[in-house]
Amino acid sequence: MEYEKLLEDAYSKIKPIKAENGRFEIPKVTGQVEGKKTIITNFLQIASYLRRKPEHLEKYLQRELAASSHIDEGRLILNRKLSSAAMNEKINNYVEEFVICKECGKPDTELIKQDRLYFLHCLACGAKHSVRSKI
């Protein structure tokens, strides 16, 4: 009986562990604007968090933002003045198209290129979908 009382006392003192609610939070863009250029300082961090090649994410952003860019020392330098809100919106669109599984909604996916087409393979549920957008 005393063991159960001690156990209840211990449970009441610790913070409850929250169950994973499936929320996938993308890191927000950090950077600055220098003249006519926008520099994203945490670009490689975002790409590694999404488990995608930085070159693929860069190509997508180039196309969507109509700006040329290059990766230099882990930073993405875009040759256009852009707000962080616009950058975050485009990265969220990228995640919807190239990261999140259409079946189960989880981000545990990999991008597979077969011939000239890209497929999204979900490691959680095993689903395989073609990606509509071309890069």
Phi and psi in radians as a Rosetta constraint file:
Dihedral C 1 N 2 CA 2 C 2 CIRCULARHARMONIC -1.177 0.35
Dihedral N 2 CA 2 C 2 N 3 CIRCULARHARMONIC -0.599 0.35
Dihedral C 2 N 3 CA 3 C 3 CIRCULARHARMONIC -1.048 0.35
Dihedral N 3 CA 3 C 3 N 4 CIRCULARHARMONIC -0.786 0.35
Dihedral C 3 N 4 CA 4 C 4 CIRCULARHARMONIC -1.125 0.35
Dihedral N 4 CA 4 C 4 N 5 CIRCULARHARMONIC -0.647 0.35
Dihedral C 4 N 5 CA 5 C 5 CIRCULARHARMONIC -1.145 0.35
Dihedral N 5 CA 5 C 5 N 6 CIRCULARHARMONIC -0.762 0.35
Dihedral C 5 N 6 CA 6 C 6 CIRCULARHARMONIC -1.112 0.35
Dihedral N 6 CA 6 C 6 N 7 CIRCULARHARMONIC -0.680 0.35
Dihedral C 6 N 7 CA 7 C 7 CIRCULARHARMONIC -1.129 0.35
Dihedral N 7 CA 7 C 7 N 8 CIRCULARHARMONIC -0.780 0.35
Dihedral C 7 N 8 CA 8 C 8 CIRCULARHARMONIC -1.094 0.35
Dihedral N 8 CA 8 C 8 N 9 CIRCULARHARMONIC -0.699 0.35
Dihedral C 8 N 9 CA 9 C 9 CIRCULARHARMONIC -1.103 0.35
Dihedral N 9 CA 9 C 9 N 10 CIRCULARHARMONIC -0.740 0.35
Dihedral C 9 N 10 CA 10 C 10 CIRCULARHARMONIC -1.133 0.35
Dihedral N 10 CA 10 C 10 N 11 CIRCULARHARMONIC -0.743 0.35
Dihedral C 10 N 11 CA 11 C 11 CIRCULARHARMONIC -1.111 0.35
Dihedral N 11 CA 11 C 11 N 12 CIRCULARHARMONIC -0.612 0.35
Dihedral C 11 N 12 CA 12 C 12 CIRCULARHARMONIC -1.247 0.35
Dihedral N 12 CA 12 C 12 N 13 CIRCULARHARMONIC -0.432 0.35
Dihedral C 12 N 13 CA 13 C 13 CIRCULARHARMONIC -1.512 0.35
Dihedral N 13 CA 13 C 13 N 14 CIRCULARHARMONIC -0.419 0.35
Dihedral C 13 N 14 CA 14 C 14 CIRCULARHARMONIC -1.593 0.35
Dihedral N 14 CA 14 C 14 N 15 CIRCULARHARMONIC 2.728 0.35
Dihedral C 14 N 15 CA 15 C 15 CIRCULARHARMONIC -1.310 0.35
Dihedral N 15 CA 15 C 15 N 16 CIRCULARHARMONIC 2.415 0.35
Dihedral C 15 N 16 CA 16 C 16 CIRCULARHARMONIC -1.166 0.35
Dihedral N 16 CA 16 C 16 N 17 CIRCULARHARMONIC 2.449 0.35
Dihedral C 16 N 17 CA 17 C 17 CIRCULARHARMONIC -1.397 0.35
Dihedral N 17 CA 17 C 17 N 18 CIRCULARHARMONIC 2.138 0.35
Dihedral C 17 N 18 CA 18 C 18 CIRCULARHARMONIC -1.384 0.35
Dihedral N 18 CA 18 C 18 N 19 CIRCULARHARMONIC 2.356 0.35
Dihedral C 18 N 19 CA 19 C 19 CIRCULARHARMONIC -1.203 0.35
Dihedral N 19 CA 19 C 19 N 20 CIRCULARHARMONIC 2.581 0.35
Dihedral C 19 N 20 CA 20 C 20 CIRCULARHARMONIC -1.135 0.35
Dihedral N 20 CA 20 C 20 N 21 CIRCULARHARMONIC 2.121 0.35
Dihedral C 20 N 21 CA 21 C 21 CIRCULARHARMONIC -1.619 0.35
Dihedral N 21 CA 21 C 21 N 22 CIRCULARHARMONIC 0.113 0.35
Dihedral C 21 N 22 CA 22 C 22 CIRCULARHARMONIC 1.404 0.35
Dihedral N 22 CA 22 C 22 N 23 CIRCULARHARMONIC 0.086 0.35
Dihedral C 22 N 23 CA 23 C 23 CIRCULARHARMONIC -1.308 0.35
Dihedral N 23 CA 23 C 23 N 24 CIRCULARHARMONIC 2.190 0.35
Dihedral C 23 N 24 CA 24 C 24 CIRCULARHARMONIC -1.927 0.35
Dihedral N 24 CA 24 C 24 N 25 CIRCULARHARMONIC 1.908 0.35
Dihedral C 24 N 25 CA 25 C 25 CIRCULARHARMONIC -1.805 0.35
Dihedral N 25 CA 25 C 25 N 26 CIRCULARHARMONIC 2.152 0.35
Dihedral C 25 N 26 CA 26 C 26 CIRCULARHARMONIC -1.500 0.35
Dihedral N 26 CA 26 C 26 N 27 CIRCULARHARMONIC 2.351 0.35
Dihedral C 26 N 27 CA 27 C 27 CIRCULARHARMONIC -1.064 0.35
Dihedral N 27 CA 27 C 27 N 28 CIRCULARHARMONIC 2.413 0.35
Dihedral C 27 N 28 CA 28 C 28 CIRCULARHARMONIC -1.319 0.35
Dihedral N 28 CA 28 C 28 N 29 CIRCULARHARMONIC 2.634 0.35
Dihedral C 28 N 29 CA 29 C 29 CIRCULARHARMONIC -1.208 0.35
Dihedral N 29 CA 29 C 29 N 30 CIRCULARHARMONIC 2.299 0.35
Dihedral C 29 N 30 CA 30 C 30 CIRCULARHARMONIC -2.110 0.35
Dihedral N 30 CA 30 C 30 N 31 CIRCULARHARMONIC 2.439 0.35
Dihedral C 30 N 31 CA 31 C 31 CIRCULARHARMONIC 2.976 0.35
Dihedral N 31 CA 31 C 31 N 32 CIRCULARHARMONIC -2.866 0.35
Dihedral C 31 N 32 CA 32 C 32 CIRCULARHARMONIC -2.640 0.35
Dihedral N 32 CA 32 C 32 N 33 CIRCULARHARMONIC 2.898 0.35
Dihedral C 32 N 33 CA 33 C 33 CIRCULARHARMONIC -1.851 0.35
Dihedral N 33 CA 33 C 33 N 34 CIRCULARHARMONIC 2.236 0.35
Dihedral C 33 N 34 CA 34 C 34 CIRCULARHARMONIC -2.161 0.35
Dihedral N 34 CA 34 C 34 N 35 CIRCULARHARMONIC 1.804 0.35
Dihedral C 34 N 35 CA 35 C 35 CIRCULARHARMONIC 1.156 0.35
Dihedral N 35 CA 35 C 35 N 36 CIRCULARHARMONIC -2.066 0.35
Dihedral C 35 N 36 CA 36 C 36 CIRCULARHARMONIC -1.729 0.35
Dihedral N 36 CA 36 C 36 N 37 CIRCULARHARMONIC 0.150 0.35
Dihedral C 36 N 37 CA 37 C 37 CIRCULARHARMONIC -1.953 0.35
Dihedral N 37 CA 37 C 37 N 38 CIRCULARHARMONIC 2.557 0.35
Dihedral C 37 N 38 CA 38 C 38 CIRCULARHARMONIC -1.958 0.35
Dihedral N 38 CA 38 C 38 N 39 CIRCULARHARMONIC 2.258 0.35
Dihedral C 38 N 39 CA 39 C 39 CIRCULARHARMONIC -2.019 0.35
Dihedral N 39 CA 39 C 39 N 40 CIRCULARHARMONIC 2.122 0.35
Dihedral C 39 N 40 CA 40 C 40 CIRCULARHARMONIC -1.746 0.35
Dihedral N 40 CA 40 C 40 N 41 CIRCULARHARMONIC 1.965 0.35
Dihedral C 40 N 41 CA 41 C 41 CIRCULARHARMONIC -1.412 0.35
Dihedral N 41 CA 41 C 41 N 42 CIRCULARHARMONIC -0.458 0.35
Dihedral C 41 N 42 CA 42 C 42 CIRCULARHARMONIC -1.824 0.35
Dihedral N 42 CA 42 C 42 N 43 CIRCULARHARMONIC 0.557 0.35
Dihedral C 42 N 43 CA 43 C 43 CIRCULARHARMONIC -1.100 0.35
Dihedral N 43 CA 43 C 43 N 44 CIRCULARHARMONIC -0.820 0.35
Dihedral C 43 N 44 CA 44 C 44 CIRCULARHARMONIC -1.142 0.35
Dihedral N 44 CA 44 C 44 N 45 CIRCULARHARMONIC -0.577 0.35
Dihedral C 44 N 45 CA 45 C 45 CIRCULARHARMONIC -1.110 0.35
Dihedral N 45 CA 45 C 45 N 46 CIRCULARHARMONIC -0.760 0.35
Dihedral C 45 N 46 CA 46 C 46 CIRCULARHARMONIC -1.127 0.35
Dihedral N 46 CA 46 C 46 N 47 CIRCULARHARMONIC -0.796 0.35
Dihedral C 46 N 47 CA 47 C 47 CIRCULARHARMONIC -1.094 0.35
Dihedral N 47 CA 47 C 47 N 48 CIRCULARHARMONIC -0.726 0.35
Dihedral C 47 N 48 CA 48 C 48 CIRCULARHARMONIC -1.251 0.35
Dihedral N 48 CA 48 C 48 N 49 CIRCULARHARMONIC -0.578 0.35
Dihedral C 48 N 49 CA 49 C 49 CIRCULARHARMONIC -1.133 0.35
Dihedral N 49 CA 49 C 49 N 50 CIRCULARHARMONIC -0.649 0.35
Dihedral C 49 N 50 CA 50 C 50 CIRCULARHARMONIC -1.412 0.35
Dihedral N 50 CA 50 C 50 N 51 CIRCULARHARMONIC -0.180 0.35
Dihedral C 50 N 51 CA 51 C 51 CIRCULARHARMONIC 1.026 0.35
Dihedral N 51 CA 51 C 51 N 52 CIRCULARHARMONIC 0.832 0.35
Dihedral C 51 N 52 CA 52 C 52 CIRCULARHARMONIC -2.257 0.35
Dihedral N 52 CA 52 C 52 N 53 CIRCULARHARMONIC 2.724 0.35
Dihedral C 52 N 53 CA 53 C 53 CIRCULARHARMONIC -1.190 0.35
Dihedral N 53 CA 53 C 53 N 54 CIRCULARHARMONIC 2.379 0.35
Dihedral C 53 N 54 CA 54 C 54 CIRCULARHARMONIC -1.014 0.35
Dihedral N 54 CA 54 C 54 N 55 CIRCULARHARMONIC -0.585 0.35
Dihedral C 54 N 55 CA 55 C 55 CIRCULARHARMONIC -1.129 0.35
Dihedral N 55 CA 55 C 55 N 56 CIRCULARHARMONIC -0.630 0.35
Dihedral C 55 N 56 CA 56 C 56 CIRCULARHARMONIC -1.195 0.35
Dihedral N 56 CA 56 C 56 N 57 CIRCULARHARMONIC -0.798 0.35
Dihedral C 56 N 57 CA 57 C 57 CIRCULARHARMONIC -1.117 0.35
Dihedral N 57 CA 57 C 57 N 58 CIRCULARHARMONIC -0.685 0.35
Dihedral C 57 N 58 CA 58 C 58 CIRCULARHARMONIC -1.095 0.35
Dihedral N 58 CA 58 C 58 N 59 CIRCULARHARMONIC -0.774 0.35
Dihedral C 58 N 59 CA 59 C 59 CIRCULARHARMONIC -1.056 0.35
Dihedral N 59 CA 59 C 59 N 60 CIRCULARHARMONIC -0.736 0.35
Dihedral C 59 N 60 CA 60 C 60 CIRCULARHARMONIC -1.085 0.35
Dihedral N 60 CA 60 C 60 N 61 CIRCULARHARMONIC -0.815 0.35
Dihedral C 60 N 61 CA 61 C 61 CIRCULARHARMONIC -1.136 0.35
Dihedral N 61 CA 61 C 61 N 62 CIRCULARHARMONIC -0.646 0.35
Dihedral C 61 N 62 CA 62 C 62 CIRCULARHARMONIC -1.035 0.35
Dihedral N 62 CA 62 C 62 N 63 CIRCULARHARMONIC -0.799 0.35
Dihedral C 62 N 63 CA 63 C 63 CIRCULARHARMONIC -1.200 0.35
Dihedral N 63 CA 63 C 63 N 64 CIRCULARHARMONIC -0.794 0.35
Dihedral C 63 N 64 CA 64 C 64 CIRCULARHARMONIC -1.231 0.35
Dihedral N 64 CA 64 C 64 N 65 CIRCULARHARMONIC -0.608 0.35
Dihedral C 64 N 65 CA 65 C 65 CIRCULARHARMONIC -1.697 0.35
Dihedral N 65 CA 65 C 65 N 66 CIRCULARHARMONIC -0.047 0.35
Dihedral C 65 N 66 CA 66 C 66 CIRCULARHARMONIC 0.919 0.35
Dihedral N 66 CA 66 C 66 N 67 CIRCULARHARMONIC 0.887 0.35
Dihedral C 66 N 67 CA 67 C 67 CIRCULARHARMONIC -2.473 0.35
Dihedral N 67 CA 67 C 67 N 68 CIRCULARHARMONIC 2.425 0.35
Dihedral C 67 N 68 CA 68 C 68 CIRCULARHARMONIC -1.368 0.35
Dihedral N 68 CA 68 C 68 N 69 CIRCULARHARMONIC 2.717 0.35
Dihedral C 68 N 69 CA 69 C 69 CIRCULARHARMONIC -2.724 0.35
Dihedral N 69 CA 69 C 69 N 70 CIRCULARHARMONIC 2.970 0.35
Dihedral C 69 N 70 CA 70 C 70 CIRCULARHARMONIC -2.697 0.35
Dihedral N 70 CA 70 C 70 N 71 CIRCULARHARMONIC 2.732 0.35
Dihedral C 70 N 71 CA 71 C 71 CIRCULARHARMONIC -1.722 0.35
Dihedral N 71 CA 71 C 71 N 72 CIRCULARHARMONIC 2.220 0.35
Dihedral C 71 N 72 CA 72 C 72 CIRCULARHARMONIC -2.402 0.35
Dihedral N 72 CA 72 C 72 N 73 CIRCULARHARMONIC 2.022 0.35
Dihedral C 72 N 73 CA 73 C 73 CIRCULARHARMONIC 0.954 0.35
Dihedral N 73 CA 73 C 73 N 74 CIRCULARHARMONIC 0.736 0.35
Dihedral C 73 N 74 CA 74 C 74 CIRCULARHARMONIC 1.427 0.35
Dihedral N 74 CA 74 C 74 N 75 CIRCULARHARMONIC 0.046 0.35
Dihedral C 74 N 75 CA 75 C 75 CIRCULARHARMONIC -1.955 0.35
Dihedral N 75 CA 75 C 75 N 76 CIRCULARHARMONIC 2.605 0.35
Dihedral C 75 N 76 CA 76 C 76 CIRCULARHARMONIC -1.756 0.35
Dihedral N 76 CA 76 C 76 N 77 CIRCULARHARMONIC 2.176 0.35
Dihedral C 76 N 77 CA 77 C 77 CIRCULARHARMONIC -1.941 0.35
Dihedral N 77 CA 77 C 77 N 78 CIRCULARHARMONIC 1.972 0.35
Dihedral C 77 N 78 CA 78 C 78 CIRCULARHARMONIC -1.739 0.35
Dihedral N 78 CA 78 C 78 N 79 CIRCULARHARMONIC 2.370 0.35
Dihedral C 78 N 79 CA 79 C 79 CIRCULARHARMONIC -1.536 0.35
Dihedral N 79 CA 79 C 79 N 80 CIRCULARHARMONIC 0.975 0.35
Dihedral C 79 N 80 CA 80 C 80 CIRCULARHARMONIC -2.882 0.35
Dihedral N 80 CA 80 C 80 N 81 CIRCULARHARMONIC 2.566 0.35
Dihedral C 80 N 81 CA 81 C 81 CIRCULARHARMONIC -1.490 0.35
Dihedral N 81 CA 81 C 81 N 82 CIRCULARHARMONIC 2.088 0.35
Dihedral C 81 N 82 CA 82 C 82 CIRCULARHARMONIC -2.360 0.35
Dihedral N 82 CA 82 C 82 N 83 CIRCULARHARMONIC 2.646 0.35
Dihedral C 82 N 83 CA 83 C 83 CIRCULARHARMONIC -1.491 0.35
Dihedral N 83 CA 83 C 83 N 84 CIRCULARHARMONIC 2.739 0.35
Dihedral C 83 N 84 CA 84 C 84 CIRCULARHARMONIC -1.183 0.35
Dihedral N 84 CA 84 C 84 N 85 CIRCULARHARMONIC -0.508 0.35
Dihedral C 84 N 85 CA 85 C 85 CIRCULARHARMONIC -1.115 0.35
Dihedral N 85 CA 85 C 85 N 86 CIRCULARHARMONIC -0.728 0.35
Dihedral C 85 N 86 CA 86 C 86 CIRCULARHARMONIC -1.150 0.35
Dihedral N 86 CA 86 C 86 N 87 CIRCULARHARMONIC -0.705 0.35
Dihedral C 86 N 87 CA 87 C 87 CIRCULARHARMONIC -1.125 0.35
Dihedral N 87 CA 87 C 87 N 88 CIRCULARHARMONIC -0.790 0.35
Dihedral C 87 N 88 CA 88 C 88 CIRCULARHARMONIC -1.093 0.35
Dihedral N 88 CA 88 C 88 N 89 CIRCULARHARMONIC -0.661 0.35
Dihedral C 88 N 89 CA 89 C 89 CIRCULARHARMONIC -1.122 0.35
Dihedral N 89 CA 89 C 89 N 90 CIRCULARHARMONIC -0.757 0.35
Dihedral C 89 N 90 CA 90 C 90 CIRCULARHARMONIC -1.180 0.35
Dihedral N 90 CA 90 C 90 N 91 CIRCULARHARMONIC -0.639 0.35
Dihedral C 90 N 91 CA 91 C 91 CIRCULARHARMONIC -1.193 0.35
Dihedral N 91 CA 91 C 91 N 92 CIRCULARHARMONIC -0.653 0.35
Dihedral C 91 N 92 CA 92 C 92 CIRCULARHARMONIC -1.100 0.35
Dihedral N 92 CA 92 C 92 N 93 CIRCULARHARMONIC -0.688 0.35
Dihedral C 92 N 93 CA 93 C 93 CIRCULARHARMONIC -1.117 0.35
Dihedral N 93 CA 93 C 93 N 94 CIRCULARHARMONIC -0.691 0.35
Dihedral C 93 N 94 CA 94 C 94 CIRCULARHARMONIC -1.068 0.35
Dihedral N 94 CA 94 C 94 N 95 CIRCULARHARMONIC -0.753 0.35
Dihedral C 94 N 95 CA 95 C 95 CIRCULARHARMONIC -1.095 0.35
Dihedral N 95 CA 95 C 95 N 96 CIRCULARHARMONIC -0.758 0.35
Dihedral C 95 N 96 CA 96 C 96 CIRCULARHARMONIC -1.067 0.35
Dihedral N 96 CA 96 C 96 N 97 CIRCULARHARMONIC -0.690 0.35
Dihedral C 96 N 97 CA 97 C 97 CIRCULARHARMONIC -1.449 0.35
Dihedral N 97 CA 97 C 97 N 98 CIRCULARHARMONIC -0.730 0.35
Dihedral C 97 N 98 CA 98 C 98 CIRCULARHARMONIC -1.994 0.35
Dihedral N 98 CA 98 C 98 N 99 CIRCULARHARMONIC -0.044 0.35
Dihedral C 98 N 99 CA 99 C 99 CIRCULARHARMONIC -2.154 0.35
Dihedral N 99 CA 99 C 99 N 100 CIRCULARHARMONIC -0.872 0.35
Dihedral C 99 N 100 CA 100 C 100 CIRCULARHARMONIC -1.322 0.35
Dihedral N 100 CA 100 C 100 N 101 CIRCULARHARMONIC 2.311 0.35
Dihedral C 100 N 101 CA 101 C 101 CIRCULARHARMONIC -1.209 0.35
Dihedral N 101 CA 101 C 101 N 102 CIRCULARHARMONIC 2.381 0.35
Dihedral C 101 N 102 CA 102 C 102 CIRCULARHARMONIC -1.294 0.35
Dihedral N 102 CA 102 C 102 N 103 CIRCULARHARMONIC -0.420 0.35
Dihedral C 102 N 103 CA 103 C 103 CIRCULARHARMONIC -1.439 0.35
Dihedral N 103 CA 103 C 103 N 104 CIRCULARHARMONIC -1.032 0.35
Dihedral C 103 N 104 CA 104 C 104 CIRCULARHARMONIC -1.804 0.35
Dihedral N 104 CA 104 C 104 N 105 CIRCULARHARMONIC -0.204 0.35
Dihedral C 104 N 105 CA 105 C 105 CIRCULARHARMONIC 1.367 0.35
Dihedral N 105 CA 105 C 105 N 106 CIRCULARHARMONIC 0.252 0.35
Dihedral C 105 N 106 CA 106 C 106 CIRCULARHARMONIC -1.695 0.35
Dihedral N 106 CA 106 C 106 N 107 CIRCULARHARMONIC 2.663 0.35
Dihedral C 106 N 107 CA 107 C 107 CIRCULARHARMONIC -1.528 0.35
Dihedral N 107 CA 107 C 107 N 108 CIRCULARHARMONIC 0.125 0.35
Dihedral C 107 N 108 CA 108 C 108 CIRCULARHARMONIC -1.433 0.35
Dihedral N 108 CA 108 C 108 N 109 CIRCULARHARMONIC 1.274 0.35
Dihedral C 108 N 109 CA 109 C 109 CIRCULARHARMONIC -2.272 0.35
Dihedral N 109 CA 109 C 109 N 110 CIRCULARHARMONIC 2.881 0.35
Dihedral C 109 N 110 CA 110 C 110 CIRCULARHARMONIC -2.324 0.35
Dihedral N 110 CA 110 C 110 N 111 CIRCULARHARMONIC 2.622 0.35
Dihedral C 110 N 111 CA 111 C 111 CIRCULARHARMONIC -1.741 0.35
Dihedral N 111 CA 111 C 111 N 112 CIRCULARHARMONIC 2.133 0.35
Dihedral C 111 N 112 CA 112 C 112 CIRCULARHARMONIC -2.041 0.35
Dihedral N 112 CA 112 C 112 N 113 CIRCULARHARMONIC 2.304 0.35
Dihedral C 112 N 113 CA 113 C 113 CIRCULARHARMONIC -1.830 0.35
Dihedral N 113 CA 113 C 113 N 114 CIRCULARHARMONIC 2.100 0.35
Dihedral C 113 N 114 CA 114 C 114 CIRCULARHARMONIC -2.119 0.35
Dihedral N 114 CA 114 C 114 N 115 CIRCULARHARMONIC 2.124 0.35
Dihedral C 114 N 115 CA 115 C 115 CIRCULARHARMONIC 0.995 0.35
Dihedral N 115 CA 115 C 115 N 116 CIRCULARHARMONIC -2.010 0.35
Dihedral C 115 N 116 CA 116 C 116 CIRCULARHARMONIC -1.906 0.35
Dihedral N 116 CA 116 C 116 N 117 CIRCULARHARMONIC 0.102 0.35
Dihedral C 116 N 117 CA 117 C 117 CIRCULARHARMONIC -1.876 0.35
Dihedral N 117 CA 117 C 117 N 118 CIRCULARHARMONIC 2.596 0.35
Dihedral C 117 N 118 CA 118 C 118 CIRCULARHARMONIC -1.791 0.35
Dihedral N 118 CA 118 C 118 N 119 CIRCULARHARMONIC 2.440 0.35
Dihedral C 118 N 119 CA 119 C 119 CIRCULARHARMONIC -2.180 0.35
Dihedral N 119 CA 119 C 119 N 120 CIRCULARHARMONIC 2.504 0.35
Dihedral C 119 N 120 CA 120 C 120 CIRCULARHARMONIC -1.772 0.35
Dihedral N 120 CA 120 C 120 N 121 CIRCULARHARMONIC 1.991 0.35
Dihedral C 120 N 121 CA 121 C 121 CIRCULARHARMONIC -1.844 0.35
Dihedral N 121 CA 121 C 121 N 122 CIRCULARHARMONIC 2.105 0.35
Dihedral C 121 N 122 CA 122 C 122 CIRCULARHARMONIC -1.492 0.35
Dihedral N 122 CA 122 C 122 N 123 CIRCULARHARMONIC 2.222 0.35
Dihedral C 122 N 123 CA 123 C 123 CIRCULARHARMONIC -1.464 0.35
Dihedral N 123 CA 123 C 123 N 124 CIRCULARHARMONIC -0.253 0.35
Dihedral C 123 N 124 CA 124 C 124 CIRCULARHARMONIC -1.485 0.35
Dihedral N 124 CA 124 C 124 N 125 CIRCULARHARMONIC -0.851 0.35
Dihedral C 124 N 125 CA 125 C 125 CIRCULARHARMONIC -1.946 0.35
Dihedral N 125 CA 125 C 125 N 126 CIRCULARHARMONIC -0.192 0.35
Dihedral C 125 N 126 CA 126 C 126 CIRCULARHARMONIC 1.519 0.35
Dihedral N 126 CA 126 C 126 N 127 CIRCULARHARMONIC 0.044 0.35
Dihedral C 126 N 127 CA 127 C 127 CIRCULARHARMONIC -1.221 0.35
Dihedral N 127 CA 127 C 127 N 128 CIRCULARHARMONIC 2.670 0.35
Dihedral C 127 N 128 CA 128 C 128 CIRCULARHARMONIC -2.348 0.35
Dihedral N 128 CA 128 C 128 N 129 CIRCULARHARMONIC 2.118 0.35
Dihedral C 128 N 129 CA 129 C 129 CIRCULARHARMONIC -2.206 0.35
Dihedral N 129 CA 129 C 129 N 130 CIRCULARHARMONIC 2.548 0.35
Dihedral C 129 N 130 CA 130 C 130 CIRCULARHARMONIC -1.385 0.35
Dihedral N 130 CA 130 C 130 N 131 CIRCULARHARMONIC 2.596 0.35
Dihedral C 130 N 131 CA 131 C 131 CIRCULARHARMONIC -1.665 0.35
Dihedral N 131 CA 131 C 131 N 132 CIRCULARHARMONIC 2.185 0.35
Dihedral C 131 N 132 CA 132 C 132 CIRCULARHARMONIC -1.263 0.35
Dihedral N 132 CA 132 C 132 N 133 CIRCULARHARMONIC -0.692 0.35
Dihedral C 132 N 133 CA 133 C 133 CIRCULARHARMONIC -1.280 0.35
Dihedral N 133 CA 133 C 133 N 134 CIRCULARHARMONIC 2.391 0.35
Dihedral C 133 N 134 CA 134 C 134 CIRCULARHARMONIC -1.756 0.35
Dihedral N 134 CA 134 C 134 N 135 CIRCULARHARMONIC 2.504 0.35
